[in-house]
Amino acid sequence: MSPSMSYCAMENTVSELEQVVEILEEAIRNNYHDMNSYEVDSLDRLESLSKDVVKLLKQFHTNRIKHKDHEADEAMDADDEWDIDDDDSDDDVESEQ
């Protein structure tokens, strides 16, 4: 899936999940009278998928933090390699004069 399609899928899914939340809230208020067996079966599947999503999101965020920490460490290492002591360069200029 291309990145733009992935973005659309995420955005559309968030919108749909917001709608599911509203449907569930209404069903609870109405003591579940308006829900048919197909909806209940779909909610069972949604519950299972939601658990998978939560698990994967935790993994995603953990790995993303580790990745950012690793990038920061690499950037610091690169800075250390090119660290120039400014005091030494000033001494060289003064001694030449």
N, C-alpha and C positions, 0 to 999 in steps of 0.2 A: 504494500500500500504506500503510495507516495505521501510525503509529509503533509501536503495540503489536504489530502483525503483523510489522513489520520486526525488532523485538527478538526475537520468537519465532523468526523465520527464522534470525537470526544465532545464537541460542542452540542451536537444533536442529542447525544446520550444524556448529557446533563439536563437538557431541556425536557427530555422524556422522563427522566427520573424525578424531576420536579413535579411533573404531571402525576406520576405514580404516587408520590407523597400526598398530593391533594386527594387522589382517589381513595387511598388508604384512610386518610383522616375522615373523609366523608363516610366511608364504609363503617368505621368505628362509631361515628356519631349516629348512624342509622342502624346500629346493631347488625350489620352485615346483611340486611334484607335485600339489598340491590345487587349483591355479588352472585354470579353464576358459578358453576363448577369449573368452567374453563378458566375464569379469572383466578379462582382459588388455586388451581393447578399451576397456572402461570406464576402466581406469587410464590409458590413453593420453589419453582425453578429459579425465580429471581432471588430468593433468599440464598439458595446455594451459590449462585453466581456472585452475589454480593459478598459472601464470605471469601470467595476466590479473589475478588477485586480488592478487598481490604488487605488480604495477605500479600498480594502483589504490590499494592501501593506502599506498604511498609517496607518491602524489599526494595522497591524503586527509590524511595526516599533515603533509605540507609545507604544504598550503593551510590546515590547521587551525592550525598554528603561526603562519603569516602573519596569519590572521584574528585570533588572540588578541593578537598583537603590535599589530595595527591597533586593536583595541578598547582595549588598554592605552594606546596613544598618544592616542586620542580622550578617554579618561578623564583623562589628564594634562592635555590641552589644556583640558578643561572645568574642572578644578581651577584651572588658571592664570587662567582668565577670572574666577573668583570669589575669587581670592587676596586676602585682606584683611590688611593689615599691622597686627598687633595693637599694635605700639608706638605708632603714630599715634593709635589710638583711646584709649589710656591717656593720652596727652598732652592730648587734647581734654577728658577728664574732669577732669584736674588743673587745667587753665587755667580751667575754669568755676567751680572752687571758690574 
